[in-house]
């Protein structure tokens, strides 16, 4: 008898107001239910429109555990298809990206599909005459995801046919995407500079938690950011501060800095750190960039756009964005104890190249398999994953600055070291587990 | 070492790998020129380290941070320490200008990085751009190209 499948009360009991049971991180059944429910009922990030600018361009990826292909259709709309041939189940679009022309062709038996998934042709079609083929699911081609929404070139989908609308799911949290796009003098982003991919042997939710965990940088990153500050202190007087030091140093800021910067939470598990200040607030001005922004937006609006210093914005369930540094990470769950991290970077179209250079340096230094800051974090996630099965304690604690009057699904700003956003994520987790976690 | 010969270049490459495996990192850093770089591209035939990201593209300051961090009291990802092993193929001299004191040498390698029970094998090619400075051979650029540079790796904590 399964412990969690068909036992919604048991799943619901994994999340208390301020604690999460260890099984939410280590149990295979819970993971399977997350894939079937949370990653199906939520709007999940798929890709960026700039990856597929022309008709027939495609990009293969996953939504939860589902292989999909995002493709530019003949009418220029973006489709998301389950990347599986309805005939023998072969992966139709090969790994990565490319251009498929007017149709996809399965490499096994040459069944072809329009870029909206519908069946175009089958070799020796007569063989299916009078077989009742029209009533088989195979005759409908590659399954298209019905609910796809493109917001300022960011493509999201909801795998479930019915459910929460895009607007209700994201609400005001879209302001982070707005701000990142608005940072381009022409209001446009392009995926640029390659994608760093790496494996963390831990549950995907630990990475999401860490995004608004402001009590760890001065501890876990003492080894990397602290060392960078020490090395820099020894530089001869008058040496210009290198970009790398500017990027590293804020991680060594004291508790007080993080308390004051603030955290904002939104309904449905979204939220961000860095409301009034952040580790991204104090980078050097880039020559010509300000002028380009003012030319397009006017001084007041340009000031407002660049004045936003949001640190990490969590888009529940598994995407996180840094507007001021044009970086995004996607945490792709591979198993209860294994996550693929993708570290994406964007070019602000119309802005000087040095902004992209800074973005790339940031990502390389902070979010890469070779990053010393990431080494600090990964060590913590993997140590947790290694021993969470301990019977010495059953729960993971998310209690910091909890106030008994805290309501679910509100928009509010609070102390920067509050663990409210972590609680917010887990409340959303229960909500989007849907029938798998219904209270008795 | 005063003259640049094929032997001095090859000996240099072997000695450098040995330094890394013996964890003599401070000595290793001194092998670089002040404007030297260590580069691990992210894609095959990547021309540009600046507007395309890399696994590593670090100047002497960043390498210094990396090295000091390895032995920090609170560097938990190095408790216990990682260890490395280089297996080098015979390096090939790609170009050499003895008069200018410049040489480019390419070395196929297998590299193992271990930490307690975990052992990872990497394979690739290292290309050293070397220059003679005040009679001493130095690294201006060490470029490490992995055969699977675009794969999703776990932590890589030492130097290839």
Interface residues (C-beta under 8 A of the other chain):
Chain A: X192 X193 X194 X196 X197 X198 X199 X200 X201 X220 X222 X223 X224 X226 X227 X228 X230 X231 X232 X235 X242 X244 X245 X248 X340 X345 X353 X356 X357 X360 X363 X364 X365 X368 X369 X370 X372 X374 X375 X376 X378 X379 X380
Chain B: X40 X42 X43 X50 X51 X52 X53 X54 X55 X56 X57 X59 X61 X62 X64 X65 X66 X68 X69 X72 X74 X75 X76 X77 X150 X151 X152 X153 X154 X155 X156 X157
